[in-house]
Amino acid sequence: MSERIRRRLAVLEDVPEGQLLVHEVYRSLQGESTHQGRPCVFIRLSACDLRCKWCDTPHAFHQGHTRSLEDLVDEVNSLQPPGPGALVELTGGEPLLQALVHPLMTRLCDAGYEVLIETSGGRDIAPIDPRVRVIMDLKCPDSGEAGSNRWDNLSRLRAKDEIKFVIASRADFDWACETIVRHGLERLCPLLFSAAWGRVSLTDLADWVAEVSFPMARMQLQLHKFVWGADTQGV
């Protein structure tokens, strides 16, 4: 691990065994993905090893409270009892940086929740419980982190998973389309094109997505930002 990455993850060094460092837990509407608009409980874990230029959650890099698995599951139950349609998402930061996220996802699945995880794609997704739906970013060049993409993850994605490209320019969009063709992703799973907030015109992105011939492609908006504002946390 480089010294730069070690400094980024220093916040995790003193987390007690059996605990997760959690930035926030809240109930809101799912703002992105094909699940957009659904009520959802979010568990946002702290720390990230990447520094995307357009990141909208830098507050999760360093802040957090340690929580046990039991405590987290109890809070989720209090916010949304398990049952058909009960949705929980693990996000960050980068949730796969903390090993205990795996038993947490398994407990939530066992309890009867539909579980999503949003991950950068720079960490191995193989250990994720197969019942969990993976929403995986592929970092485009304008993020500054395209070199962090872990390409072997593509072979582990299934039809129920989703790939997200955050687009900050036409160059990003062209790179995403070339990547889709190169790796044969056209019919693998939903392909989400999301505008980097304030960096690309929504009209332009809509026109670009309308031009492509990928049957699984869709443009997505960050619904929560339009409803509550771009800088509002806990939504």
DANOR-V703322 format. One line per field, one symbol per residue. psi: psi as a letter, one per 40 degrees, with the letter a starting at -180 (. if undefined). burial: b if it has 16 or more other C-alpha atoms within 10 Angstrom, else e. A space follows every 10 residues. Layout:
# DANOR-V703322
psi=???
burial=???
This chain:
# DANOR-V703322
psi=hidddddded dedehiheii hhdihihaih eiaeeheihi hhhhiiiiei ghdehefeee deiiihiidd dddddddddh iiihehhhhh aaahdedhde dddddddddd eeihhihhie eeihedehhe ehhhhhihhi dedefdeehg deddeeiide iihhhhheid dddddddddd ddefededih hhhhhhheei hddddddddd difhdeiiii igdddddeid ehif.
burial=eeeeeeebbe bbeeeeeebb bbbbbbbbbb bbbbebeebb bbbbbbbbbb ebebeeebeb bbebebbbbe ebbebbbeeb ebeeebbbbb bbbbbbbbeb beebbbbbbe eebbbbbbbb bbbbbeebbe ebbbbbbbbb bbbebeeebb eeebeebeee bbbbbbbbbe ebbeebbeeb eeeebbebbb bbbbbbbeee ebeebbeebe eeebeebbbb bbbbeeeeee eeeeb
